[in-house]
Amino acid sequence: MAESVELPSRLGILPFRNKVLLPGAIIRIRCTSPSSVKLVEQELWQREEKGLIGILPVRDAAETTTAIGPVLSQDVGSDSGERSSRVHVGASDSHRLDAKNQQENMHWHTRGVAARALHLSRGVEKPSGRVTYIVVLEGLCRFSVQELSTRGTYYTARISPLEMTKAEMEQVGQDPDFMTLSRQFKAAATELISILEQKQKTEGRTKVLLETVPVHKLADIFVASFEISFEEQLSMLDSVDLKVRLSKAIELVDRHLQSIRVAEKITQKVEGQLSKSQKEFLLRQQMRAIKEELGDNDDDEDDVAALERKMQSAGMPSNIWKHAQRELRRLKKMQPQQPGYNSSRVYLELLADLPWQKASEEHELDLKAAKEHLDSDHYGLVKVKQRIIEYLAVRKLKPDARGPVLCFVGPPGVGKTSLASSIAAALGRKFIRISLGGVKDEADIRGHRRTYIGSMPGRLIDGLKRVAVCNPVMLLDEIDKTGSDVRGDPASALLEVLDPEQNNAFNDHYLNVPFDLSKVVFVATANRLQPIPPPLLDRMEVIELPGYTPEEKLKIAMRHLIPRVLEQHGLSSELLQIPEAMVKHVIQRYTREAGVRNLERNLAALARAAAVRVAEQEQAVPLSKDVHRLASPLLENRLASPLLENRLADGGEVEMEVIPMAVNNHEISSAFRIASPLVVDEAMLEKVLGPPRFDDREAAERVATPGVSVGLVWTAFGGEVQFVEATATVGKGELHLTGQLGDVIKESAQIALTWVRARATDLKLAASEGISLLEGRDVHIHFPAGAVPKDGPSAGVTLVTALVSLFSQKRMRADTAMTGEMTLRGLVLPVGGVKDKILAAHRCGVKRVILPERNLKDLVEVPTEVLANMEILLAKQMEDVLEQAFEDGCPWRQHSKL
């Protein structure tokens, strides 16, 4: 509640057309006209906490015949420097009438309310550049206008306060009539608050007002929360006498209570009628059961008949229709209370709902439009998009052709799922996704047999029921993550689904009749090929999506990720700008992945930080101009109370737009934008994303000590750089391996050590044939990142290089990485995942890559811009690898002491 304030002799006046602000009430307004903006700037903005204005009701002259209370006369004086006139607020300054027309069309009330600003926001509308204010005003006390004048573009008035002094209040408080009215008002207000809180299930926070706020101020607060006419508002404003004010408040509260009671009676009556309808429904059901027992049921429009009509219109094949008829006849002979009735009915409803013949209409395939659509949705992936265009071309020439099952294989975040949805969009078909990750039950594919309790169809049949067409594009997502246990093998069940020679009669255990899946276009996705059983893999055409180069990631971020992130966070390029250099910095220093998901997460983090800053700038600019808010201790209670929500905010004051207190802040802040956009720089990156996670100097620092080599490995998340560390200690000639290694990589380590020992003299690692490298020492080989399982044969050349570096005490080149399997005789054998490995080396700043000679053919798939920045070295023998791995060539050129 606003405390008592001392009013100045003159106040700036803000007119309210056909609206009244009572003391204690709160209203939010938006000032847009030059006069009101000028008033707010000079009387509130510049004076900060000390600013006060007067709110004066105005009304049309046509309504003055029924006006309550006096209006200002034409005879008003003026102070020095101010011009006295009869004034009127129009829709804009350009539409002001002359003084005579103003007198005929507008009248000012002689009593108003002094108000202060609890909240003040300043903004600039674009593109006009017009300054606007959003002000939250709180009424303080009544005053009487003695003289009305204009000061520049707005109005001022000489006033006199109408509030009683403290001594007068104490005298009135002893009046028996006033005490009686006070008790009546508090009783009515308590009853009203109890009813409202009971209906809205809120705690009794509002009742605190009845004990802490004086009763004459409570009367204004309660009346301000009611929807009453303008005349009643004026009458309440003119009620300076406290007893008159309380009498009018009691009348309005009683009227509000009566309206609530009438509404409750109507609600109870409606509920009674609903209960009666439910009772009639129960009796009709009982009557129907009695007729069925007597065999006198002639209701042709029952549910079973409706189900039969639905089955007839489903377009089932003849053999399936015969099966459905047998089930329907069996259902008709059963009673609803029998145990198998519901399961039989649900089964028939499934038969009626399945799209046996209903197919989505395919529009004529336009390969050019399809290519443009793919190019707009996906950057790069030339080989993949070309294969999709070839598939669409075959569909255009032969619509009934049985196309292959495409399987997109690649690390997460490279666009496998979105490619499948693009195929559906190009074909004009519906799209449905079925996730197979973690599926271990064959029944998820084939369904449960109907003999089981809680049986249901498989995911394929259920998906077709949901999509309601027989020719959708069905995505089998994460097909490599299916498992198997005692409940069966889902991968084996998929053999029938993905075989074009068999899926025209797919047999779901629950359905128990063949269903044609040959019209469905199946697309599968996987992260790895190894877990997929060979028979299932044989039924699919594998298309690999190895990952994106940093240049491709940069293009994807600028074209797709940044616009999407800005839209998701309510921003635009006018508010946040992320330069290409900063995106490139994020790619190189904060994300090293094959896809772009982590890149999108980092961009989203920047957008969230920018959203906080933008929201803070668009929120209230406080009166002290440094985000400070004026509020009385009871402001939160009044704003939170459903009873005291200010209803003065919808109105017709033509000079300002009145905004309700409950309006969404986004609607208010959308009118304001900060003057300049937020541009991301390196300082903001470190503040939001933290220090850089990756550094190009990592390889140089790791190989600074002899015994360390740099290898390239393939994972389900794309290629990675793997360091191999070797060291020798005093021991018994044993080999120790750590780093959570598999059996294959352990065998590779044994082969590497054996080869180095056999070639120790040739490599100048031992002075003579009789000296053993392991005499009196143990060798320990470690693969860092011990929490990550590692296996595979492609680390053979890396292990040999680490051992040669250890025994020769020569450091490997920091700009070189390698991959390849080796034999016991020193041959370098080809490996897989060459493109992923080269891209990983490129991401980590490696300039030279040693590959098996027989992997030369795989370089065709590597982007030319990557090959242009790297040196690819081919090796046939292990000696070729050592020659390229060390700065001065193979260590056999120099003698090394043990």
N, C-alpha and C positions, 0 to 999 in steps of 0.2 A: 504494500500500500504506500502510495506517495506521501511523504511527510509534508507538513505545512511549509509553505514557501511565501516569501515576501514578494509581491508583485510590483513591477515598476509602474510608473505612471502612464507609460505608453508602450504598446505591444504591436509587433507586426501581425497582420491579420491574414489568415488563410481561410478563404470561404469554402464552406461545404454546402453544395446544392442539395436541398431536400434530405439532409442528413444531419445528425446530432452526435457530438462526442460528449459523453457524460464524464464527470470526475471519476477516476479509478478505472475507466475503460481503456483498452489498448486497441490500436488500429494500425494497420500497415498500409501505406499509400505509396504510389509512384508519381513523382512530380516530373512533368515533361514540358509544360509551357514555360516561356521565358519569365513570366511574372512569378510563378511559384518557385522556379529554380533560383531566381534572384533572391526571393524571400528566404529560402532555405540556406543559401550561401551566406547571406549577410547576418541573419538572425540566429542560425544554428551552427553552421559549419565553422564560421570564423570565431564565434564565441564559445565553441566547444561545450563543456559541461554547464556553463552558465546561461546558455541560450534558452529562451522561452518564446513561444508564439501564441497567438490567440486563434482559436477555432470558432468561427462565427457562422451559424446557419443562414443560408439564403434560400429564397423560394420564389417561384414565379408569381407575377402580379395577379394572374387569373385565380390563384388559390388563396389570395389574401382575404377573401370574404369570409372564409372559415378559419382564418388564422387564430391561433391562441397566443396571446401576448402581443406586445407592441412591436412596431417596426420603426426603423430610423426615419426621421423626418428629413425634408430637403434642407432645412435651415441648420447647417452645421458650420462651426467655425473652423479656423485653420491656425496652425502654429507658424512661426517664422520659417520661411524656406519650404513650406509644404502647402500644396494646393488642396483646398477642400472641394469635394464634389460628391454627388451620388454615384456610386461605383457599381460595376457589375463584371463578373468573370465570364468571358465567352469561351468558345471552343478553341480559339487561338487569337493572337493579337491582331492578325489581319482581318478578323471578323468582328471587331468591336463596333458596337452601335454608338451613336452620339448620345449625349447626356439625356436628352429628352426621351429617346427610345429606351434607355436604360431605366429611367424612372418608371416607364410604363410596363416594363417586362420583368423587373427584378426588385425585390425588397429584402433588406438586411434586418435580421433579428437584433434586438437591442441587448441581448444577453448571450454570452458565450462562455467558453471554458479555456483557461490557460493550459497549455500543454508543453511538455518537454520531450526531447528525443531520447528514446532508449537505445536506438540502433540507427545508424546512418551509413548508407552506401552510396558511393558516387561512381558513375560509369559514363562511357562515351558510346553512343550508338554508331554503328558503321552502316553505310559509308557516309552518312550525313555529318558525322562529327558532333552531333548535338549532345550536350551534357544533360544527364538525367540524375535524379536522386530517388532512392528508396528509403523511406523514413518510417520507423516504428514509433508512434506517438503514444504517450500516456497522459490522460486527462488529469489535471491537478485540482483546480478549484474554479468556481463560477466568478464571473465578473460582469459588470454592466458597462456598456459603451456610452461614453459621454460625447465623443466627437470622433468622426471618421474622416480620415484624410488619405492622400496618396503620397507616397515617397518613391519617386522614380516610376518603376513599373509595377510595384506592389502597394499594398494598402497598410496603413497604420491606424491605430485608434487610441484616443485617450480614455482610460478605463478607471473604474473604481471597483474594488473587491466587494463581493457579496457574502463572503464567509463570515461566520460569527467568530467573535473573539473567544479566548479561553474562559473568561469570566462569564460571558453570555452562555457558553455551552454548559458550564456548571450550573447556571441558574435554570436553564431549560431541562437539564437532567433531573432536577428535583421536582419537575412538574408531574403530577399523578397521571394526567392524560398521556404525556409523552412516555412515561414508564409503561403504561398499559399498552400503548401502540408498539413499543419496543418488544415486549413479551409476545404479543401477537405475531409480529413480523418474524422473530426468531423461531417461534414454533412452526409457522408456515414454511420458513426457509429450511429448517431442519427436516421436516417431512419431505419437502421436494428433493433435498440432497439425498436422503435415504432411498427414495424411490429410484432416482437416477443411478445411484451407485449400485443398487441391487440389480437393476436392469443391465448395467454395463459391467458388473462383476469387478468393481474397482475398490481399492481400499479407501478409508475415510479421511483422505488428505484434505478434502475441501472443508470438512467440518472445523478444521483449525481456524479458518477465517472467521467463523461465528464467534469465537472466543477471543480473537486477537485484534479484530478490526472494529472500530466504532460502528454503531448500528446505523447512523445516518449515512456513513460512507458505504456500508453494505447495501443499503437500498439502491444507490446508484449502480453499484457493481452488478447486482442481480438484474435490475431492469435493463442494463446494457446488454445482457446476454439473451434477452427475449427478442423475438421477432414481433415488433409492434409498429404501429403506423407512425408517420412523421409527426402528426398532431400530438400523439401521446408522448413521443420523445420530447417535443417542445414543451409540453405541459410539465414533464418531469424536470426539464432544464429550468423552467420558470419557478419551480417549487423551492423557493429560498427558505420558507418556513419549514422547520424540521417536522412538525406534526403533519402538515399537509403532504410533505414528501413521503413520510412513512405510510400515511393512509393510501396514497396512490400506489406505493410499492406493494403493500399488502393486497390491494385489489388485483394487481397484475400477477402476483405469485399465486393467489387463489384461483385466478382464471387459468393459469398454466397447470395447476394441479387438477382442476376439473377436466381439462382437455386430456391429460394423461389417464385419468380414471376412465373417461369415455373410451379412449383407445384400448385400455385393458379389457373393458367389457366386450368390445367388439372382437378382440383377439380370443377371449375365452369362448365367445359364442361360435367363432369359426372353428376352434379346436373341438368344441362339442359336436359340431356338424361333421367334422372329419371322423371322430370316434363313432358316430352313428353310421357313417359310410363304411367304416371298417367292419362294424358289426354286421351290416347287411351283406358285405362280401363273404364273411365267414358263414353266415346262414345259407347263402347261395351255394357255396362250396359243399356244405353238408347236404343240401338238397340234391346237388348233382351226384354226390356219392350214393345217396338213397336211390336215385333213378337208375344208376348203373347197376346196383344190386338187384333191382327189380327188372332189369333189362328194358327199361323204358327211356333210354337215353337217345333222344332224337336231335341232339345238338350237332348240326353239320359244320358249324363254324368253330369247333373246338381246336385246341392246339395241335392235335394229331393230324387233323385235316389240313391245317395250315402248313404243317411240316411236309405232308404228302404233296401239296401243290408246289412247295419250294423245291422238293426233290425232282418233280417232273420238269421244272424249268431249269434244272442244273445242267442239262445236256450230257448226261452220263452215257458212256458206251453201252451197248445192248447187254453184254454179259454182266456188267456191273449193275445195270438197272435191275436185272433179274435178281441178283444178290440183294440189292437194296429193298426190293419188293418183299422178299422172304423175311428180311429183318423187320419190315414195317408191319407185315401181317402178324408176326410174333409179338410186336409191341402192342398192337391193337387188342390182342388177347390177354395182355397183362394188365393188372391193376397198378395204379400209381404207388401203392404201398408196398408192392413186391420189391425184393432186394435188387433185382436186375433191371428194373424199369428205367432208372435214371441213366445207368451206363449204356443201355441200348438206345435210349433217346439221344444221349450225347454223341454216340457213334453215328446215328443217322443224321444228326445236324452237321457233323463233320463232312459226311458224304455230300450233303446238300450245299455246303459252303465251299467245297473245293472247286477251283476253276478248271473243270474238265475240258471245256472248249473255249472259254473266254480268254482272249489274248489282247494285249495292248496293240493298238494300231500303230504300225511303224510308218513314219514318214519316209519319203523317198530319200535315199542316202545321197548326200552331197559331200563328196570326198574333200573338196576344197574347203567347205565350211567346217567339216570335221577336223581337218588339219589346222585351220585357224583356231578352232576351239581348243585343240590340244596345245597349240603354241601359246595361247593366251593363259591357259591354266598351268602349264608346266614349262619350265625353262630347261634347255639342254635335252638330255635323254633322246638323242636323235635316233639311235638304233631302235629303241623301244617304241617310239612314236611311229617310226616307219613300219614296224611289224604290225602295229594296230591298224594303220592305214591299209596295209595289205589284207588284213583280215576283213576289214570293212569292204574293200573292193570285191573280194570273193563273195561276201554276203549280197552285194549289189547285183552281181552277175547271176548268182544262184542263191536265191533267198532260202531255199530249203536245204542248203548244204550243211553237212555236219562239220562244224568247225572244230578246231582243236581246243583243248583245255589249256589256257594260258596260265602259267605259274610265274609270278613275279618274285624273284629271289633277290634279297638285298638287305643291308643293315637297316635299323629303324630310322624313320624320318626322311626317307628318300622319295616318298610319294607313291608307294605301292597301292594303298587303298584309294587314293584320289584318282589314280589312273583307271582303276576299275569303274569308279563312278563316271569318269569321262567317257568310257566305252558305252555305258548305259545312256548317257546324254546324246552321244553321237548316233546310237541306234534308235533313240526315241522310245526306249523301254524303261520299265520301272526297275528300281535297284533295291536289292535287299542284301544285307550283310549278316553272315552267320559266323560267329567266333568259335573256333575249335580249340583254342588254347586251354589246356588243362582237361580236355574231354578224355575220359578213360572208359566210358561205358558204351558198348556197341549200341545200346538202346537209344542213345542220343542221336544216332544216325538212322537206325531202322525202327525205332519206336519199341514200346513194351507190348507184350501180348495182352489181349483183353482179359485173359484169365486172372491177371494180377490186380490187386486193389490199388487204385490210384494210377492206373495205366494211362498213357498218353501217347500221341504220335511222336515221331522223331522230329528233329529240328528242320529237316528239309520240307516235310509235309506241312508242319506248322507254319513255316515261313511262306510257303505258297498260299496257304489259307489267308494269312495276313495281307499279302500283297495282292491277292484276288485276281491274278492273271497267270496263265500257264507258260508264258515266255519271258520271264524277267531275266535280268542279269544278276546272277547269284554269286556273291563273293564268299569264298571259303577262306576266312582269315586265319592266319597262324596255323597252317596245315602241318607245319613241322613240330608243333608242340602238343600233338595228341599222344596219349599214353596207352598202356594196356595193362590189364590185371585180370582177376578171375572173372570179371563181368564181360570180358571180350576185348576185341581189338577194333577201335573205330577206324583205323587206317584200312583194315581189311574190308570193312563195310563200305568204305569209299571207293573200293575197286569197282563195284557194280555201278555206283553213282556216276563215275567219271569215264566209264567205258561206253562210247557211242553205240556199240553193238548190243549192249545190255540194258541201258538206262531207259529204253522205250517201254520197258515193263518192270519198273522198279517196284519191289515188294516191301512195303512197310508192314512190320509185324502187327501194329495196331490196326492199320487200314485193312490188311488181309486181302486186298485186291490189287492188281497191278495198276500203277500210275505211270503215265508217259512223261519222262523228264527230258526227252530228246529235244524239246523246244527251248529248254533253259540254256542260257549261255553261262557256263561256269568259268569263273576266274579265281585262282588261288594265289595266296601270298605266303611267303616263308622267309625266315631270316637265314636259315642254313639248309643245305641239301642233305647233309649226312644223316639226320634223324629220319628222313622220309624213306620208307621201305622201297626197294628197287621196283617191285611190281607197280606200286602206286606212282612212282616217279616216271615209269615208262609210259603211263597214260597221259602225261602232261608235257606240254612244250615249255621248257624252262627259258625264261628271259631274265637275265641278270641285270640288276641295277646296283652297280658297285659303289656309287657315292658321287659326290660333287667335288669339283676342284674349288679352291678359294675364289677364283674368278667367277665361277658359276654361282657359288653361294652369295657373292656380292650382288650379282644381277638378280638373283631370286629375292634377296632381302629388299633391294630397292624397288622391285616391281610388285612383289606379292606380300612379303612379310610385314614391311613397315606400314603400308596402307591398311592391312588387316589389323595390326596391333593398334594403330591409331583409332580405327573405328571401334574396336572392342573396348577401348578405354575412354571413349567420348572425346577424343582429341582430333585435331586436324593439323595440316601442314602449317597453318597460320599460328598454331600454338606451340608446336614442337617440330624441330627440324634436326634430323640425324644425318650429317654429311657422310659422303661415301668413305672419306678417310677414317671416320670414327667407326663405321660398320666394318671396314677392313681391319681396323685395330681390334675390334671385338672378335672377329673371325680368327685372327692370328694369335691373340694373347689370351682369350677367354674361352674359346671353344676349339676343340680338336676332335671332330666327329665326321662320320661319313655323310650323315643327313644334316638337317637344319633345325631340329627341334630345340636343342640347347641354344642355338642362335636366336630362335624366336623367344625363348624364355628370357634371355638376357635383354632383348629389345623390349619385351613386356615389362621387365624391371625398370628400364629407363622410362617407359611410358607411365608407369605408376608413380615414379618420382616426379615426373613432370605434371601428372594429374594433381598431385598434392600441392605443388607450387601454384598451378593455375587456379585450383579451387581456393587456395588461400588469398590469391590476388583478386579473385572475383567475389569473394565473400565480403562481408561488411567492412568498409573502411571506417573505423570508429571516429568518434568525435575528437579524440585526442590525436588522431591520425597515426596511431601505432597499434591498432587492433586492441582497443579497450572498450569494454561494454558497460553501459550504465544500466543498472537494474536494482530494483528494490528487493528486499529479502523475500517478499511474497510473490515476485514476478513469476518464478518457476511454478508455484502452486497454481497461479491463475492461468498460465499458459497451458499447464497440463490438465487442468480440470475440464471435463467435458461440459460442465454446466456453464463455466465462465468463458467459453470460447467466444470471441468477439464476433458479433454478427453484423457489425456496421460496415464490413469491408466490401459488400456488393452494393454498388450505388451508381448514381448518374452524374456525379460531379464532373462536368465536361472538361475541366482543365487538367484533371489528373485521372490516372487509371488506378482504381482501388483494388488491391490484391488481397485475397483472403488469407487469414493466418495459417490455414491448413494447406496452402498451395505448395506444390513441390518446389524445393529450392532450385532444382535444375531449370524450371521455367523462368525463374527470376534471373539466374546467372547467365542464361543463354543470351540475354540482351547485352551482356558486357563481355568484352574481350580485352585481354591485355594489349598494351600498345605495341610491343615487339615480341616475336616468337622466341621461345627458349631453344637455343642452339647447343647441342651436346658437344662437349669438348673432353679432353683427356682428364681434366680435373673432376668433371662430373662422372666419368666412367669409373674412376678409382673410388669416388665417394659412394656410388650406388652399387657397383659390381665388386668392389674391393680391389686389392692389388692384382696385377695380371697373374694368371694361373700357369701360363706356359712361357717359355723363353727359348729363343733360338740358340742360346749359348749352352743349353743343357747338355747336348751331345759333346761339345768341347770340354765341358767341365767333368763329364763322366769318364771320358777316355783319356784324361790327363795322366792317369796312372797306368803303367803296363799291366796287362792281364784283363783288359776290358775291351769288348768288341760290340758293335752295333748291328743288330739283326732286324729283319722285317718279318712279321707274323700276320696271319689272318685270323680274325675273330668274327663272331656273329654281328658285331657292331662295326665291321669294316677292318681295314688294315691298321696295324699299330707298329710302333718302333719298340723293339725289345732289346734291352741291354743284357749282356752276359758277362759276369764277373768271375774271374778265376784267381786263386791264390794258392801258394804252397806253404806248408808248415812242417815242422819236424814230426816225423811219424814212421809208419811201417809200410809205406807205398800203397796206401788205400785211396780210393776215389770216393769223395762225399758229394752228394747232389742234394740241393735244397731249392725250394721255390714252388712246392706243390706240383710236381712234374708227373706226367703219365709214363706208361711203360715204353712207348715209342721213343720219346725224347730221352729217356734214360739210356736206351740202347744206342741212340745217336751219340751220347756223351762217351759211352764205352768205345764205340768205333772211332771217334775223334781222338781219344787218348791213345788208343792202340796205334793209329796211323802216325801220330806225332812221335811216339816212342820208336816206331819202326823207321822213321825218316829222320831221327834226331841227328845222326852224323851228317846226312846230306844237307840238312838245314843249319848245320854248324851250331847245333844246340848242345852237342856233346863233343868232347875233345877226341874220343876214340870209340870204337865199336863196343868195347867192353864196359863202358860206363853207362849205368841206367839212370834215366831221368828221375825215377821215383825212389832211388836208393836213399833211404833215411828220411824220406819226406812223404807227406800226404798232399793230395791235390783236392781242393774244395772248389766246386763250381756252383755258383748261385745265380738264379734268375730272379731279379727284383720283382716287386709286387707279389709277395708270397701268398697273399690271400686269393689271387686269381689262378685257377687251374690252368695248366699249360700242357700241351701234347702235340705231337706231329713230327715229321721227319725233316722239315725245312730248316731246322736250326743247325744242321750238320756243319756247314762251312763256317757258321758263326762260332761254333764251339772250337773248331780247329784254330781259327784266327785268335781266339782268346787264349788258348793254350800256347800257341807259338809266341804271342806277345808276352805271356808270362815268363816263358823259359828264355826268351831272347832279351827280355827287359827293354823291348822297343814298343813305343806307343803306336796304336793304330791311328790312321787319319780321322780327324773329327768330322769331316764332311762326307764320309763314306758310310754306307749301310749295305747289307748283303742279305741274300736268301738263297737257299739251295740245299738239296740233299746230297750227301756224298756216300760213296761206297768205301769198302775197306781198302780198295786199291787206289783211291784218290780221284775217282771219276765224279764229276758234278752232274747230278741228275736234275731234270726239270721239276718244278713245283707248281702248285695252283695259286689262284688269287693274286696274279701278278699285278693287275690293274689296281686292286685295292692297296697292295703293298707300296706301289710307286706313288699313289696318291697320299698315303700316310707319310712317306718320306718327304714328299713335297710340302705337306702341311707342317712338318717339323723342321724345315729349312735345310734338309740334306741335299747336297748338290750332286753327289756321285752314288750310283747304285750298281752293285755287282749282281748279275743275273746268270743263271745257267744258259749256255749257248742255245740249247734246244727250246728255251722260252722266247726266242727272238720273234716267233710268230705271234705271241701274245701282245707285243707292243703296238699292234695295229689298233687295239681297243683303247689305248691310253690317249687322252686328249693331246693334240699337237702343242697347245700352249704349255702343257706340263713338260713334255719332252724337250721343248725348246729351252727350258730353264734348267735342265738336268743333263748329266753325262751318264749314259748307260754303258756299262762295261760287261762284256760277255766272257764267261769262263767255261772251259771244257775240262780242265784238270784243276786239282786243288792248288797246284803251284801258280796257276793263273790268278787265282783269288788272292793268294799271299802277295804276289807281285803288285797287285793294284791296291791292296789294303794298307800298305805301309808307305810312309813318306819317301823313304829311300829304296823302295823295292823290297824284295823278299829278304828276310834276315840272313839267308845263307851266304849273302855277299860279305858279311862281316862275322868275325868270330865272337862267340858269346861264352862267357865263363859261367860255370855252374856255381 
